[in-house]
Amino acid sequence: MRYLFVHQNFPGQYLHLLRHLAQQGQHEIVFLSEANENAISGVRKMVYPAPGDSPPGIQGAARDFDQAMRRAELVARAGRSLRKLGFVPDIIIGHHGWGELLDLADVWPGVPMLGYCEFYYRVQGSDVDFDPEFPTPPRMLPVVRAKNAVGLLALNGPGQGQTPTRFQLETYPAWARKRIALLPEGVDLDRCRPDPTTRARPFQLGDLCIAPGAKLVTYVARDLEPYRGFHSLMRALPSILAEREDTQAVLVGGDGVSYGGRLAEGTWREWLLRELGDRLPPGRVHFPGRLGYDDYLRLLQRSDAHVYLTYPFVASWSLREALACGCAVVGSDTAPVREFIRDGANGLLAPFLDPAALAGRVLDLLEDAALAARLRAGARRYAEARLRLADHIAGYESLIRGLVRG
């Protein structure tokens, strides 16, 4: 078969599927993307230029849409170049979020399309009005609503949608859900796995060394920000570290902003450190920034209590990988996390907005070895039953076959 993938950041959500298709050695695979250094053997990457800035005078709520239409035009131009070279895909697979797929039906009429539907934005009952500490200014509500413009065009266009969780599916209007398949994402369980020997030897991460028997609290996010509960965990740490003097905390993530608003100056990490001051014991809270994947997995394998928090928003891949690594997870009692964690079976749940309750649940794990061991085992069992990469790939292939035959 001939596959065309489209995502502005190669390989996006498609790493495992691309590797699987390339290993079969019987497909022609082309990937349209902005330039980056990533490469996969057997996949031909074709680069399109990034869209320029929107011109002055574009109304604020329309800026994302203007960028999406500029991107759609650039991708379609690249598609026409491919078509002139004789490339006609059997299926087009891509992410609807940035508008890249919008004009490709004009380039290859009738070619089936499978688009990733990540999230439908709401101004009530979702991420936007979840955290009373950081209310969304009324002037931003039209901007939030306008973020759905590209998705609505996509859902009214040709093809089929897919999304990885029931929470994400149910953010969409009822009429749209009929066009979106639920396709859970998988984890490489051979690579993301428990290492039962890691607590029996010193754990080294840069200049940090955790002795055998010492306790380690971990947290991972792309960026340290409120959407992923960074402020709640930071406010829980003084109680945790005061109660357990044998405990260190490692909080992984950058100082940018992936989701939500920015501070007028400085970073969320600096803001929380100023707020907490000397309530945090010196030398026991560590911020290594972003880690390489191997170090990240080693950290999960060594963790005694792993904290994963999120607004009602898209769940991170790190939650799936933490479960696969057999972490004892304390997750936020929010809808996207409840889809993965059953309290007391494969993790613990804590109120997102209650640092004291979060601290109590983390201390439960640090002080009750039997509970932590049971939850670690439950996390791995859950991953083996629900997060198998083979099931994820099989689901993709079934959707693709149905679309191509249809």
Secondary structure, DSSP 8 states (H G I E B T S, - for coil): -EEEEE-SSTTGGGHHHHHHHHHHT--EEEEEE---S---TT-EEEE--------TT--GGGHHHHHHHHHHHHHHHHHHHHHHTT---SEEEEEGGGSTTTTHHHHSTT--EEEE------SSSSSTTT-TTS---GGGHHHHHHTTHHHHHHHTSSSEEEES-HHHHHHS-HHHHTTEEE----B-TTTS---TTGGGS-EEETTEEE-TT-EEEEEEEEE-SGGGTHHHHHHHHHHHHHH-TTEEEEEEEESS-SSS---SSS-HHHHHHHHHGGGS-TTSEEEEES--HHHHHHHHHH-SEEEE---SS---HHHHHHHHTT--EEEESSHHHHTT--BTTTBEEE-TT-HHHHHHHHHHHHH-HHHHHHHHHHHHHHHHHH-BHHHHHHHHHHHHHHHHH-
